[in-house]
């Protein structure tokens, strides 16, 4: 059985990899999502639980489908 914290860290790492691969700053993606930069930093570090809504907002800001982040 996979621990949910492991899954959160995996999703967080994928989001960060996609963001940096697109050359986007944390500030830019946070602005696009209308969330605080510090919140996005915590999300990318895997230090907070994510809602589906938040994941979808970040995916939209990164212009990638949800499946790209959770694969």
C-alpha positions in Angstrom: 0.0 0.0 0.0 1.3 3.4 -1.0 1.5 6.1 1.7 -0.6 9.2 0.8 2.4 11.4 1.9 4.5 9.7 -0.7 1.9 10.5 -3.3 1.7 14.1 -2.3 5.5 14.4 -2.6 5.4 12.8 -6.0 2.8 15.2 -7.3 4.6 18.1 -5.8 7.9 17.1 -7.4 6.1 16.7 -10.8 4.6 20.1 -10.6 8.0 21.7 -9.7 9.7 19.8 -12.5 7.1 21.0 -15.1 7.3 24.6 -13.8 11.0 24.8 -13.9 11.1 23.0 -17.3 8.9 25.7 -18.7 11.1 28.4 -17.2 8.4 29.8 -14.9 9.0 31.2 -11.5 7.1 30.3 -8.4 5.9 33.9 -8.3 4.5 33.7 -11.8 2.6 30.4 -11.3 1.3 31.6 -7.9 0.0 34.7 -9.6 -1.7 32.7 -12.3 -3.3 30.5 -9.6 -4.2 33.5 -7.4 -2.5 31.9 -4.4 0.4 33.2 -2.2 3.9 32.4 -3.4 4.7 30.9 0.0 1.8 28.6 -0.4 3.0 27.4 -3.7 6.5 26.9 -2.3 5.0 24.7 0.5 3.0 22.7 -2.1 6.1 22.1 -4.3 8.0 21.0 -1.2 5.3 18.5 -0.4 4.6 20.1 3.0 0.9 20.6 2.6 -2.1 18.5 1.6 -3.5 19.4 -1.8 -7.1 19.6 -2.9 -8.1 18.6 -6.4 -9.1 22.2 -7.0 -5.6 23.4 -6.1 -4.0 20.8 -8.3 -6.3 21.7 -11.2 -5.5 25.4 -10.7 -1.8 24.7 -10.9 -2.2 22.4 -13.9 -4.1 25.2 -15.7 -1.4 27.7 -14.8 1.2 25.3 -16.2 -0.9 24.6 -19.2 -0.8 20.8 -18.7 -3.5 18.2 -18.1 -4.0 16.8 -14.6 -2.9 13.4 -15.9 0.6 14.9 -16.6 1.0 15.8 -12.9 -0.4 12.7 -11.3 1.1 10.0 -13.6 
